[in-house]
Amino acid sequence: MGSKWDPSKWEIHRLYSRHPDLYKLLPPTTLLSLNSLSEYLDKYHSVYIKGKNEHTGLGIIKAWKTDDGYRFVKVKGEPVDVRSIEDLYHKLRDGRRGNSVLVQRAIDVAHIEERPFSIRVMLMRDGKEKWQYAGMLAKVAGERSIVTNVRRGGGYATTIEDALVKSLGYGRERIESVKRELIDDSFKLIRYAMKSDYRSYETGIDFGIDRKGKIWVIEVNLAYPSYGLFNRLEDKTYYRKIKSLAADYKMSRTKSG
């Protein structure tokens, strides 16, 4: 795999769907077609539409049923209404090939002041090429945004402690339990990818927590995960750790090369 290797969302979803336990963390997802769209909306009421090779929240659409038909929002802004499932399908596909677009159950994630948030967990290889936990934060969506990617939809970064207190009212013990679970799940995800012959030295895993407290995997970035948001936190501990691990790994590769 060359330097530009970057597996698609569909490839990653199929990878983890084969794991006996990790598949439980995945929202139901399939390739977009008229039939799959109709089936998912009947079953789940609301869905996300994602390009399988697109990142940073680019082009993500949320669609849902209404009393008079269907409604959708692309990234952020005012919703658009359509009457028929056929019209909705063509709007969502937007000229793209069907096998390049995914339809996914929309998870009812917890909100902070009516804005959804996700959690980014960073794992990185150190100077001995061993995987280390580097940090986590919460990404809160911008106003009227359906994506939590801050660059794409506005919003802001905050600590997971702040997010879980404001959204779900968790106390310190419950927050520490959630953090341990997120870190454990992250290591399981990256180890399974490595066992399956995927090569990576840093990963950014995006999780969602629904209103009942269940953890879901939103996206596993095995290539080129961004971590600039960690520099926006008041406490720079995670950002410094990320930069240090990245430098140590780069140094080890230089020496071994």
NULO-496182 format. One record per atom (N, C-alpha, C, CB): residue in one letter; x negated, y, z. Coordinates in steps of 0.1 Angstrom, whole numbers, plus 5000, padded with zeros to 4 digits. Glycine has a CB too. Example, Ala and Ser with C-alpha at 12.3 -4.5 7.8 and 13.67 -1.06 7.14 Angstrom:
% NULO-496182
A486849435078 A487749555078 A486849675078 A488749555090 S487249785071 S486349895071 S487150005079 S485949945057 
% end
This chain:
% NULO-496182
M499249885000 M500050005000 M499150125000 M501050005012 G499350224991 G498550334989 G498850444999 G498550384975 S498250554997 S498350675007 S499750735006 S497350775004 K500450714994 K501750774992 K502950674996 K501950814978 W502550565002 W503550465006 W504550525016 W502850345012 D505850505013 D506850565021 D508150475019 D507150715018 P508450385027 P509550295025 P510850365026 P509550175035 S511850325018 S513150395018 S513950355030 S513950355005 K515050435032 K515950405043 K516550275042 K517050515044 W516950235030 W517550105027 W516649995030 W518050095013 E515350005026 E514349905029 E514149885044 E513049945022 I514049995051 I513849985065 I515149925072 I513650125071 H516249965068 H517549905073 H517549755071 H518749975067 R517249715059 R517249565057 R516149495065 R517049545042 L515049565067 L513949505075 L514549475089 L512749595076 Y515049575096 Y515549555110 Y516849475111 Y515649685116 S517549475100 S518849385100 S518549245102 S519549415087 R517249205099 R516849065100 R516449025114 R515749035090 H516249125123 H515749095136 H516949055145 H515049215142 P516848945153 P517948895161 P518448995171 P517548765168 D517749085176 D518149185186 D518249325180 D517349175198 L517249365173 L517149505168 L518249545159 L515849525161 Y518849455152 Y519949485143 Y521149545151 Y520449365135 K521249515164 K522349575172 K522249725174 K522349505186 L521049775172 L520749915173 L521149995161 L519349945177 L521449925150 L521649995137 L523050025134 L521049905126 P523450145130 P524750175126 P525050095113 P525050325123 P526250045111 P526549975098 P526250065086 P528049935098 T525550005077 T525050085065 T525049995053 T523650135068 T525350055041 T525349975029 T525150075017 T526549895027 L524950025005 L524850104994 L526250164990 L524250024981 L526150294986 L527450364982 L528050314970 L527150514981 S529350274971 S530150244959 S531550294963 S530150094955 L532450294953 L533850334956 L534450244966 L534650334943 N534150114965 N534750014974 N534150024988 N534449874969 S532750044989 S532150055002 S532550185009 S530650045001 L532750285002 L533150415008 L534650395013 L533150524997 S535450345005 S536850325010 S536950225022 S537750264998 E536150125022 E536150025033 E535550095046 E535249905029 Y534450165045 Y533850225056 Y534850335062 Y532550285053 L535450415054 L536350515059 L537650455066 L536750615048 D538050345060 D539250275066 D538850215080 D539750165057 K537550165081 K537150095093 K536650195104 K536049995090 Y535850295099 Y535150385109 Y535650525109 Y533750385106 H536550565100 H537150705100 H536150805094 H537650745113 S534950805099 S533950905094 S532650835090 S533751025104 V531950895080 V530750835075 V529650945072 V530950745063 Y528450895071 Y527350985066 Y526950925052 Y526150985076 I526651015043 I526150985030 I524651035030 I526951045019 K523750945027 K522350975027 K521650925014 K521650925039 G520751005008 G519850944998 G518850855004 G519151064990 K518650734998 K517850635005 K516350675005 K518050504999 N515950774997 N514550814997 N514350955001 N514050794983 E515451015007 E515351155012 E515151165027 E516651225008 H514351265031 H514051285045 H514351425049 H512551255048 T514051455062 T514251585068 T515651645067 T513251685061 G516651545066 G518051585066 G518551635052 G518251695076 L517651625042 L517951675029 L519251605023 L516751655019 G520251685019 G521351635012 G522351555020 G520951565000 I522151545033 I523051455041 I524451515041 I522551435055 I525451425039 I526851465039 I527651385049 I527451445025 K528451455057 K529451385065 K530851395059 K529351445080 A531451275059 A532851275053 A533751205062 A532851205039 W535051245063 W535951185071 W537451195066 W535951245085 K538251115071 K539651115067 K540451225074 K540350975071 T541451275067 T542351375073 T543751325070 T542151515067 D544751395075 D546151365073 D546551375058 D547051455081 D545851465051 D546151495037 D545251435027 D546251645035 G544151375032 G543151315022 G541851295029 G543051405010 Y540851375024 Y539451355030 Y538751495030 Y538651265021 R537751505038 R537051625040 R535551595041 R537551705053 F534651685037 F533251655038 F532451785040 F532751575026 V531251775046 V530351885048 V528951845043 V530351935063 K528351925035 K526951885031 K525951975040 K526751915016 V525251905049 V524251965058 V524952055068 V523152045050 K525452175064 K526052265073 K527052355065 K525052345081 G527952415072 G528852515066 G530252475067 G528452535052 E531052525058 E532552505057 E532852365051 E533252615050 P533752295056 P534152165050 P534952185037 P534952085060 V534852085028 V535552085016 V536551975016 V534552065004 D537752005012 D538851915012 D539051854998 D540151975017 V539351724997 V539751654985 V540951564988 V538551574979 R541651524978 R542851454980 R542651294979 R543951494970 S541851254969 S541751114966 S540351064969 S542051084951 I540350934972 I539050864975 I538150864963 I539350714979 E538750864951 E537950864938 E537251004937 E538850844926 D538051104940 D537451244939 D536351254949 D538551354941 L536551204961 L535551214972 L534351134968 L536151154985 Y534451024962 Y533350934958 Y532451014948 Y533850804952 H533051074938 H532251144928 H531651274934 H533151184917 K532251334944 K531651454950 K530451404958 K532651524959 L530551294965 L529451254974 L528351194966 L530051144984 R528651134955 R527551074947 R526751184940 R528150984936 D527451284936 D526851404930 D525851374919 D526151484941 G526351284910 G525451254898 G524351154901 G524951374893 R524151114913 R523051024917 R523550874914 R522651034931 R522550794911 R522850654909 R523350594922 R521550574904 G524350504921 G524950444933 G523950374942 G526050354929 N522950304936 N522050234944 N520950314950 N521450124935 S521050454948 S520050544954 S520750614966 S519550644944 V521950584969 V522650654980 V523250554990 V523850744974 L523250585003 L523750495013 L524950555019 L522650475024 V525850475024 V526950515032 V526750445046 V528350475026 Q526950525056 Q526650475070 Q527750515080 Q525350525075 R528150435088 R529050465099 R528550585106 R529350345109 A529450685109 A529050805117 A529250775131 A529850925113 I528150775139 I528150755153 I528650875160 I526750705159 D529550855170 D530050975178 D529051005189 D531450935184 V527951075184 V526851105193 V527251215203 V525651145186 A526551215215 A526751315225 A526451455220 A525951275238 H527051555226 H526851695221 H526451785233 H528151745215 I525651885229 I525351995238 I526052115233 I523752015239 E526952165240 E527752285236 E528352265222 E526852415237 E528952155220 E529652115208 E528652095196 E530652225204 R527352085199 R526452055188 R525751915191 R525352155188 P525751825180 P525151695182 P523651705184 P525451605170 F523051605190 F521651605191 F521151465189 F521151655205 S519851455185 S519151325184 S517851335192 S518851285169 I517251215193 I516051215201 I514851155192 I516151125214 R513751225192 R512651185184 R511551125194 R511951305176 V511151005192 V510150935199 V508950915190 V510650795205 M507750965195 M506550945187 M505650835193 M505751085187 L505250745184 L504250645187 L503050665178 L504850495187 M501850645183 M500650675175 M499550575178 M500150815176 R498750535169 R497550455172 R496450545178 R497050385159 D495750495187 D494650565193 D493250535187 D494550535208 G492250575193 G490850555187 G490450405186 G489850625195 K491150325194 K490950175193 K492050105184 K490950115207 E492850195178 E493850145169 E494950075176 E493350065158 K495150095189 K496250045196 K497350145197 K495750005211 W498650095196 W499750185197 W499950245211 W501050105192 Q500250375211 Q500450445223 Q501750535222 Q499250535227 Y502450545233 Y503550635234 Y503050775235 Y504550605246 A503450865226 A502951005226 A503851105231 A502551035211 G505151075231 G506151175236 G507451165230 G505551315233 M508451245235 M509851245230 M510451375233 M510651135236 L511351415224 L512151535226 L513551525220 L511451655220 A514351615223 A515751615217 A515851725207 A516851645228 K516451695195 K516651785184 K518151825184 K516151735170 V518451945187 V519851995188 V520252065175 V520152085200 A521452015169 A521852075156 A522152225157 A523051995151 G522052285146 G522352425145 G523852445144 G521752495132 E524352565145 E525752595145 E526352555131 E525952745146 R527452475132 R528152415121 R527352325113 R528752525112 S526252265118 S525452175111 S525752035115 S523952205114 I525751945105 I526051805108 I524751725109 I526851745096 V523551785107 V522251725109 V521551785120 V521451735095 T520651705127 T519951755138 T518551795134 T519851645149 N518151775121 N516851825116 N516851975117 N516651775102 V515952025126 V515952165129 V515552255117 V514952195140 R514652205109 R514252285097 R515352295087 R513052215090 R516152185086 R517252185076 R518552255081 R517552045072 G518852235093 G520152275098 G520152385109 G520952165102 G518952435111 G518852525122 G518752455136 G520052625123 G519152515146 G519152445159 G517752465166 G519352295157 Y517552375176 Y516352395184 Y515952265190 Y516552495195 A514652265196 A514152145203 A514252175218 A512752115198 T514552065225 T514552075240 T514051945246 T515952115245 T513851935259 T513451815265 T514651715266 T512851845279 I514251585266 I515351485267 I516051505281 I514751345266 E515351545291 E515951565304 E517051675303 E514951605315 D516751785297 D517751895295 D518951845287 D517052015288 A518651765276 A519751725267 A520651625275 A519151655255 L520151535282 L520951435289 L521751485301 L520151315293 V521151595307 V521951655318 V523151735312 V521051755326 K522851815302 K523851905296 K524951825288 K523252005287 S524551715282 S525551645273 S526351535281 S524851575262 L525651455289 L526251345296 L526251355311 L525551215291 G525651455316 G525651475331 G524851375338 G527051475336 Y523751315332 Y522951215338 Y522051275349 Y522151145328 G521851195360 G520951225370 G519551175367 G521451175383 R518651205376 R517251175373 R516951025371 R516351225385 E517550935379 E517350795378 E517850745364 E517950715389 R519050795360 R519650745348 R518850795336 R521150795346 I518350915337 I517450975326 I516150895325 I517151125329 E515550855336 E514350775335 E514650645329 E513750765349 S515750585332 S516150455327 S516350465312 S517450405333 V516950575307 V517150595293 V515850615286 V518050715290 K514950685292 K513550705286 K512850575285 K512750805294 R512850495295 R512250365294 R512750275283 R512350285308 E514150285282 E514750205271 E514350255257 E516350205273 L514350385255 L513950445243 L512450405239 L514050595243 I511550405249 I510150375247 I510050225243 I509350405259 D510750135251 D510749995249 D511249965235 D511549915259 D512350025231 D512949995218 D511950045207 D514250075216 S511250155209 S510350205199 S509250105197 S509850345204 F508650055208 F507549955206 F508049835199 F506949925220 K509249785202 K509849665195 K509949695180 K511249635201 L510449815177 L510649855163 L509349855155 L511349985162 I508249915161 I507049925154 I506349795153 I506150035160 R506349715164 R505749585164 R506349495154 R505749525178 Y507649495153 Y508349415142 Y507949455128 Y509849415144 A507849585126 A507349635113 A505949585110 A507449785112 M505049595120 M503649545118 M503649395115 M502849585130 K504449325123 K504549175121 K505049145107 K505449115132 S505849235102 S506449215088 S505549265077 S507849275087 D504249295080 D503249345071 D503449485066 D503249255059 Y504149565074 Y504149705071 Y502949775078 Y505549775076 R502349865072 R501149935077 R501450075081 R499949925067 S501150115093 S501450245097 S500450285109 S502850265102 Y500150405111 Y499350445122 Y500050555131 Y497950505117 E501150605126 E501950695135 E503450675130 E501450835134 T504350685139 T505750675136 T506550765144 T506250525138 G507550825138 G508550905145 G509950845144 G508551055140 I510450795155 I511750725155 I512850815160 I511650595163 D513950825153 D515050915157 D516150825162 D515550995145 F516550855174 F517650775181 F518850875183 F517150715195 G519950815184 G521150885188 G521750815200 G522250895177 I522350895209 I523050835221 I524550875220 I522450885234 D525450775219 D526850815218 D527450855231 D527650695212 R528650895231 R529350945243 R529550845254 R530651005239 K529350715250 K529450615260 K528050575266 K530150495255 G527050635260 G525650615265 G524950505257 G525750575279 K525550445247 K524850345239 K523750415230 K525850265230 I522650345229 I521550395221 I521650335207 I520150365227 W521450425196 W521450385182 W520150425176 W522750435175 V519750355166 V518650395157 V519150475145 V517750275153 I518750595144 I519150675133 I518150665121 I519250825137 E516950675124 E515850655113 E514550625119 E515750795105 V513850535112 V512450495116 V511550545105 V512350345118 N510750645108 N509750705099 N508450635101 N509650855101 L508150545092 L506850475093 L505750555086 L506950335087 A506050655079 A505050735071 A505350875073 A505050695056 Y504350955075 Y504451105076 Y505551165085 Y504751155062 P505551115098 P506551175107 P506051315111 P506751085120 S507051405112 S506651535116 S506651545131 S507651645110 Y505751625136 Y505751645151 Y505551795155 Y504651555157 G505651885145 G505552025148 G506552075159 G505752105136 L507652015160 L508652055170 L508152045184 L509951975168 F507251955186 F506751935200 F505952065205 F505851815201 N505552135195 N504852265198 N505752375202 N503952305186 R507052345200 R508052445204 R508552435218 R509252435194 L508252315224 L508552295238 L507652385247 L508452155242 E508252435258 E507452525267 E506252445272 E508352575278 D506552315276 D505452235281 D504752165269 D505952125291 K503452195267 K502752145255 K502052015257 K501652245251 T502351945268 T501751815271 T501851715260 T502251755284 Y503051695255 Y503251595244 Y502551645232 Y504751575241 Y502551765228 Y501951815216 Y500451795217 Y502251965214 R499851825228 R498451805230 R498051655229 R497951865243 K498851575234 K498651425234 K498751375219 K499651345243 I499751425212 I499851385198 I498651425190 I501151445192 K498151555192 K497051605184 K495751525188 K496851755187 S495651495201 S494451415206 S494451275200 S494451405221 L495551205200 L495651065195 L495351075180 L497051005198 A495951165173 A495651175158 A494251195155 A496551295152 A493551285163 A492151315161 A491251185164 A491651425170 D491651115175 D490950995179 D491050885168 D491450945192 Y492250875163 Y492450775152 Y491650805140 Y493950755149 K491750935136 K490950975124 K489550955126 K491251125121 M488950985138 M487550965141 M487250815140 M487251015155 S488050725145 S487750585144 S487750535130 S488850505152 R488650585122 R488650545108 R487450595100 R489950595101 T486950715104 T485750775098 T484550685101 T485550915102 K484450645113 K483350565118 K483350425111 K483350545133 S484650365111 S484750235105 S484550235090 S486050165108 G484850345084 G484650355069 G483250375065 G485550475064 
% end
